[in-house]
């Protein structure tokens, strides 16, 4: 197969080739990482799921979502409630509720005792809340900085609500001390690998979903609303419903990431979902490049890895070093690491892997044929 033929093959099966490479890397990680580092990678992937949704809502839709911790927390608490009920068994109440004299779990707790409802709820609850908020906000034409501030205020209010309802949410301590995950012992290394695989394949599935959305007609509508909202109205489209779709998808991704965060880390509390964690969820997207497909994922993995390494090496100065990274990226690479994507098309053109290279090769071949015939 020559370079032109390989380039055509690559363009035709690009998503499948990328998926195969990702699957190979997913199965390779447990072979080279110990249990501790594999757990860290699983935690990073939970944040990456949130970042992929932010890339869709912000990078494609232009909605600066500063409050994804709200949806991350909703998914996390749904999963935590189910895992806690699974641990204590029927007819029992968690220890923190017993301290307040509560003898029966609240109704919304009992709802998520069923594993099927819990699995559906980790995505459905954040998605439904996002749809309701989106219809109320976007329907009134709220956008830009006003939407960003509103989303941040919502996550702050949610954290305060969780702390205030300590009798049913655990307050500042949150929910913790989980023993099992759908019947599997969380202390077993084999089960920890299983949870890693779940996180990894969920992340891959989200990337493929966003890839499909970006290449679909809906992807064009999302970009159209982002760039020319008034023109889209004149064309007969409802910008609010299109924004709600992207916002709800991002919320569901965040909810699933939060749900997997619980068995990976073993705790969920208001401090994990407040304003500061929500901003850090956005930081990886900024560094990786919000307008690219893989930028939010790669940027989140980089920033979370750097955070862990810097905090271990420089306990008293790592926050300053992390801030320096942000400053350097914003100053010299304002569009994130994805700004360097112009290098890759140049390489593809030289190797005949890109559309331009294939077309150029075809033109050269036609010129040579014409010269011979002449």
GIQUIJO-V949207 format. One record per residue. N is the residue number from 1. RES is the residue in three letters. SS is DSSP state (@ for helix, = for strand, . for the rest). PSI is psi in radians with two decimals (none if undefined). D_FIRST is the distance of its C-alpha to the first C-alpha in Angstrom with 1 decimal. Layout:
n=(N/N)
res=(RES/RES)
ss=(SS/SS)
psi=(PSI/PSI)
d_first=(D_FIRST/D_FIRST)
This chain:
n=(1/2/3/4/5/6/7/8/9/10/11/12/13/14/15/16/17/18/19/20/21/22/23/24/25/26/27/28/29/30/31/32/33/34/35/36/37/38/39/40/41/42/43/44/45/46/47/48/49/50/51/52/53/54/55/56/57/58/59/60/61/62/63/64/65/66/67/68/69/70/71/72/73/74/75/76/77/78/79/80/81/82/83/84/85/86/87/88/89/90/91/92/93/94/95/96/97/98/99/100/101/102/103/104/105/106/107/108/109/110/111/112/113/114/115/116/117/118/119/120/121/122/123/124/125/126/127/128/129/130/131/132/133/134/135/136/137/138/139/140/141/142/143/144/145/146/147/148/149/150/151/152/153/154/155/156/157/158/159/160/161/162/163/164/165/166/167/168/169/170/171/172/173/174/175/176/177/178/179/180/181/182/183/184/185/186/187/188/189/190/191/192/193/194/195/196/197/198/199/200/201/202/203/204/205/206/207/208/209/210/211/212/213/214/215/216/217/218/219/220/221/222/223/224/225/226/227/228/229/230/231/232/233/234/235/236/237/238/239/240/241/242/243/244/245/246/247/248/249/250/251/252/253/254/255/256/257/258/259/260/261/262/263/264/265/266/267/268/269/270/271/272/273/274/275/276/277/278/279/280/281/282/283/284/285/286/287/288/289/290/291/292/293/294/295/296/297/298/299/300/301/302/303/304/305/306/307/308/309/310/311/312/313/314/315/316/317/318/319/320/321/322/323/324/325/326/327/328/329/330/331/332/333/334/335/336/337/338/339/340/341/342/343/344/345/346/347/348/349/350/351/352/353/354/355/356/357/358/359/360/361/362/363/364/365/366/367/368/369/370/371/372/373/374)
res=(UNK/UNK/UNK/UNK/UNK/UNK/UNK/UNK/UNK/UNK/UNK/UNK/UNK/UNK/UNK/UNK/UNK/UNK/UNK/UNK/UNK/UNK/UNK/UNK/UNK/UNK/UNK/UNK/UNK/UNK/UNK/UNK/UNK/UNK/UNK/UNK/UNK/UNK/UNK/UNK/UNK/UNK/UNK/UNK/UNK/UNK/UNK/UNK/UNK/UNK/UNK/UNK/UNK/UNK/UNK/UNK/UNK/UNK/UNK/UNK/UNK/UNK/UNK/UNK/UNK/UNK/UNK/UNK/UNK/UNK/UNK/UNK/UNK/UNK/UNK/UNK/UNK/UNK/UNK/UNK/UNK/UNK/UNK/UNK/UNK/UNK/UNK/UNK/UNK/UNK/UNK/UNK/UNK/UNK/UNK/UNK/UNK/UNK/UNK/UNK/UNK/UNK/UNK/UNK/UNK/UNK/UNK/UNK/UNK/UNK/UNK/UNK/UNK/UNK/UNK/UNK/UNK/UNK/UNK/UNK/UNK/UNK/UNK/UNK/UNK/UNK/UNK/UNK/UNK/UNK/UNK/UNK/UNK/UNK/UNK/UNK/UNK/UNK/UNK/UNK/UNK/UNK/UNK/UNK/UNK/UNK/UNK/UNK/UNK/UNK/UNK/UNK/UNK/UNK/UNK/UNK/UNK/UNK/UNK/UNK/UNK/UNK/UNK/UNK/UNK/UNK/UNK/UNK/UNK/UNK/UNK/UNK/UNK/UNK/UNK/UNK/UNK/UNK/UNK/UNK/UNK/UNK/UNK/UNK/UNK/UNK/UNK/UNK/UNK/UNK/UNK/UNK/UNK/UNK/UNK/UNK/UNK/UNK/UNK/UNK/UNK/UNK/UNK/UNK/UNK/UNK/UNK/UNK/UNK/UNK/UNK/UNK/UNK/UNK/UNK/UNK/UNK/UNK/UNK/UNK/UNK/UNK/UNK/UNK/UNK/UNK/UNK/UNK/UNK/UNK/UNK/UNK/UNK/UNK/UNK/UNK/UNK/UNK/UNK/UNK/UNK/UNK/UNK/UNK/UNK/UNK/UNK/UNK/UNK/UNK/UNK/UNK/UNK/UNK/UNK/UNK/UNK/UNK/UNK/UNK/UNK/UNK/UNK/UNK/UNK/UNK/UNK/UNK/UNK/UNK/UNK/UNK/UNK/UNK/UNK/UNK/UNK/UNK/UNK/UNK/UNK/UNK/UNK/UNK/UNK/UNK/UNK/UNK/UNK/UNK/UNK/UNK/UNK/UNK/UNK/UNK/UNK/UNK/UNK/UNK/UNK/UNK/UNK/UNK/UNK/UNK/UNK/UNK/UNK/UNK/UNK/UNK/UNK/UNK/UNK/UNK/UNK/UNK/UNK/UNK/UNK/UNK/UNK/UNK/UNK/UNK/UNK/UNK/UNK/UNK/UNK/UNK/UNK/UNK/UNK/UNK/UNK/UNK/UNK/UNK/UNK/UNK/UNK/UNK/UNK/UNK/UNK/UNK/UNK/UNK/UNK/UNK/UNK/UNK/UNK/UNK/UNK/UNK/UNK/UNK/UNK/UNK/UNK/UNK/UNK/UNK/UNK/UNK/UNK/UNK/UNK/UNK/UNK/UNK)
ss=(././@/@/@/@/@/@/@/@/@/@/./@/@/@/@/@/@/@/@/@/@/@/@/@/@/@/@/@/@/@/././@/@/@/@/@/@/@/@/@/@/@/@/@/@/@/@/@/@/@/@/@/@/@/@/@/@/././././././././@/@/@/@/@/@/@/@/@/@/@/@/@/@/@/@/@/@/@/@/././././././@/@/@/@/@/./././././././@/@/@/@/@/./././@/@/@/@/@/@/@/@/@/@/@/@/@/@/@/@/@/@/@/@/@/@/@/@/././././././@/@/@/@/@/@/@/@/@/@/@/@/@/@/@/@/@/@/@/@/./@/@/@/@/./@/@/@/./=/=/./././=/=/././=/=/./././@/@/@/@/@/@/@/@/@/@/@/@/@/@/@/@/@/@/@/@/@/@/@/@/@/@/@/./@/@/@/@/@/@/@/@/@/@/@/./@/@/@/@/@/@/././././@/@/@/@/@/@/@/@/@/@/@/@/@/@/@/@/@/@/@/@/@/@/@/@/@/@/@/./=/=/./@/@/@/././@/@/@/@/@/@/@/@/@/@/@/@/@/@/././././././@/@/@/@/@/@/@/@/@/@/@/@/@/@/@/@/@/@/@/././././@/@/@/@/@/@/@/@/@/@/@/@/@/@/@/././././@/@/@/@/@/@/@/@/@/@/@/@/@/@/@/./././@/@/@/@/@/@/@/@/@/@/@/@/@/@/@/@/@/@/@/.)
psi=(2.16/3.11/-0.67/-0.76/-0.68/-0.65/-0.72/-0.70/-0.73/-0.77/-0.63/-0.70/0.45/-0.86/-0.64/-0.66/-0.78/-0.69/-0.70/-0.77/-0.74/-0.73/-0.70/-0.78/-0.64/-0.78/-0.33/-0.57/-0.83/-0.39/-0.40/-0.15/2.51/3.10/-0.71/-0.89/-0.54/-0.63/-0.68/-0.75/-0.70/-0.72/-0.75/-0.66/-0.57/-0.75/-0.57/-0.60/-0.72/-0.74/-0.64/-0.73/-0.68/-0.68/-0.65/-0.83/-0.72/-0.89/-0.74/-0.70/-0.19/0.28/1.89/1.77/1.74/0.00/0.64/-0.26/-0.47/-0.87/-0.59/-0.77/-0.67/-0.83/-0.68/-0.77/-0.56/-0.82/-0.72/-0.68/-0.78/-0.78/-0.66/-0.76/-0.63/-0.63/-0.76/-0.36/2.97/2.54/-0.01/2.87/2.64/2.76/-0.73/-0.51/-0.68/-0.56/-0.45/0.08/0.23/2.25/-0.10/2.36/2.60/2.85/-0.69/-0.40/-0.84/-0.53/-0.65/0.27/-0.62/2.19/-0.60/-0.79/-0.64/-0.77/-0.76/-0.67/-0.54/-0.41/-0.66/-0.71/-0.92/-0.70/-0.73/-0.76/-0.74/-0.68/-0.74/-0.82/-0.72/-0.76/-0.67/-0.64/-0.95/-0.51/-0.42/0.11/0.28/2.28/3.13/-2.44/-0.55/-0.72/-0.70/-0.80/-0.71/-0.76/-0.64/-0.66/-0.63/-0.74/-0.60/-0.73/-0.63/-0.74/-0.72/-0.69/-0.75/-0.70/-0.69/-0.53/0.94/-0.43/-0.48/-0.18/-0.12/-0.06/-2.46/-0.44/-0.38/-2.75/2.32/-2.97/0.92/2.49/-0.67/2.90/1.71/0.78/-0.07/2.37/2.15/-0.27/-0.16/2.17/-0.60/-0.67/-0.55/-0.66/-0.68/-0.75/-0.67/-0.79/-0.68/-0.81/-0.77/-0.79/-0.51/-0.71/-0.78/-0.74/-0.69/-0.69/-0.76/-0.64/-0.80/-0.66/-0.76/-0.73/-0.77/-0.58/-0.06/3.06/-0.59/-0.66/-0.70/-0.65/-0.71/-0.77/-0.68/-0.74/-0.66/-0.75/-0.66/1.27/-0.73/-0.67/-0.65/-0.61/-0.77/-0.49/-0.06/0.11/2.68/1.79/-0.59/-0.77/-0.61/-0.73/-0.69/-0.69/-0.90/-0.73/-0.71/-0.68/-0.77/-0.67/-0.71/-0.71/-0.76/-0.69/-0.72/-0.72/-0.73/-0.67/-0.70/-0.39/-0.59/-0.94/-0.44/-0.85/-0.56/0.16/2.63/2.26/2.92/-0.53/-0.31/-0.18/0.18/-2.85/-0.83/-0.85/-0.59/-0.68/-0.68/-0.53/-0.55/-0.47/-0.73/-0.62/-0.71/-0.78/-0.73/-0.53/1.84/-0.38/-0.07/2.87/-0.87/-0.15/-0.88/-0.69/-0.91/-0.76/-0.70/-0.76/-0.70/-0.85/-0.62/-0.68/-0.77/-0.68/-0.77/-0.80/-0.73/-0.67/-0.54/-0.69/-0.65/1.34/-0.60/-0.13/0.03/-0.54/-0.60/-0.69/-0.68/-0.71/-0.63/-0.67/-0.79/-0.77/-0.77/-0.73/-0.81/-0.61/-0.73/-0.41/1.21/-0.43/0.24/-3.13/-0.37/-0.23/-0.42/0.10/-0.28/-0.34/-0.66/-0.77/-0.62/-0.74/-0.75/-0.66/-0.69/-0.57/-0.04/0.42/-0.26/2.90/-0.70/-0.71/-0.72/-0.72/-0.74/-0.71/-0.68/-0.71/-0.71/-0.74/-0.71/-0.69/-0.76/-0.71/-0.74/-0.69/-0.71/-0.76/-0.61/none)
d_first=(0.0/3.8/6.8/8.1/5.8/6.2/9.7/10.5/9.7/11.8/14.5/14.8/15.3/16.7/20.1/19.0/16.8/19.9/22.1/20.4/20.6/24.2/25.1/24.0/26.2/29.0/29.2/28.8/31.8/34.6/33.4/34.0/36.8/40.4/42.3/43.9/40.7/38.9/41.9/41.5/37.9/39.0/41.7/39.3/37.0/40.2/40.7/37.0/37.5/40.3/38.3/35.5/38.2/39.8/36.5/36.6/40.3/40.6/37.2/36.5/40.1/42.1/44.5/45.5/46.3/48.5/49.8/46.9/49.1/51.1/48.4/47.1/50.7/51.2/48.3/49.4/53.0/52.1/50.2/52.9/55.6/53.9/53.3/56.9/58.3/56.2/57.7/61.3/61.4/63.3/66.7/66.2/65.8/64.0/66.3/66.4/67.6/70.2/71.6/72.5/74.1/71.4/71.5/68.8/65.4/65.0/63.6/60.3/59.8/60.5/58.0/55.1/56.3/54.2/50.7/49.0/51.0/50.2/46.4/46.6/49.1/47.0/44.8/47.3/50.2/48.5/46.7/50.0/51.9/49.2/49.4/53.2/53.2/50.6/52.5/55.7/54.2/51.6/53.9/56.4/54.0/53.9/50.9/50.0/52.1/54.6/52.0/50.8/54.5/55.2/52.3/53.4/57.0/55.9/54.4/57.5/59.7/57.7/58.1/61.8/62.1/60.6/63.0/65.9/65.3/65.5/67.2/64.1/61.2/62.3/63.0/61.7/60.9/58.5/57.4/56.4/56.9/54.5/54.4/51.7/48.8/48.9/50.6/48.5/50.2/49.0/50.1/47.7/44.6/42.6/43.6/42.8/39.2/39.2/40.5/37.7/35.1/36.9/36.9/33.2/32.0/34.5/33.2/29.6/30.9/32.8/29.8/27.9/31.1/31.4/27.8/28.5/31.8/30.5/28.0/30.7/33.7/35.9/33.9/34.6/38.3/38.6/37.4/39.6/42.6/41.9/41.7/44.0/46.2/48.9/46.5/45.0/48.6/49.2/46.1/47.8/45.9/47.8/46.6/48.6/46.8/43.4/44.5/46.0/42.7/40.8/43.9/44.3/40.6/41.0/44.3/42.8/40.1/42.9/45.0/42.4/41.8/45.6/45.9/43.5/45.2/48.4/47.2/45.2/48.0/51.0/52.9/53.0/55.7/56.5/55.5/51.9/51.7/54.1/53.5/52.2/49.5/48.5/48.0/46.0/43.7/43.1/42.7/39.2/38.0/39.5/37.8/34.4/34.4/35.8/33.6/30.3/29.0/28.8/31.4/34.4/33.0/32.0/35.2/37.3/35.9/36.5/40.0/41.1/39.8/41.6/44.7/44.9/44.4/46.7/49.4/49.4/49.4/51.7/53.8/56.1/53.7/50.4/51.2/51.7/48.4/46.6/48.4/47.3/43.7/44.3/46.1/43.4/40.6/42.8/43.9/40.6/37.9/39.8/36.8/35.8/32.9/30.7/31.9/29.4/26.6/26.3/24.7/21.7/20.8/21.2/18.7/16.1/16.8/16.4/12.9/11.9/12.3/15.4/16.6/18.4/15.5/13.5/16.8/17.5/14.4/15.4/18.9/18.1/16.4/19.5/21.8/20.4/20.8/24.3/25.3/24.3/26.2/29.1)
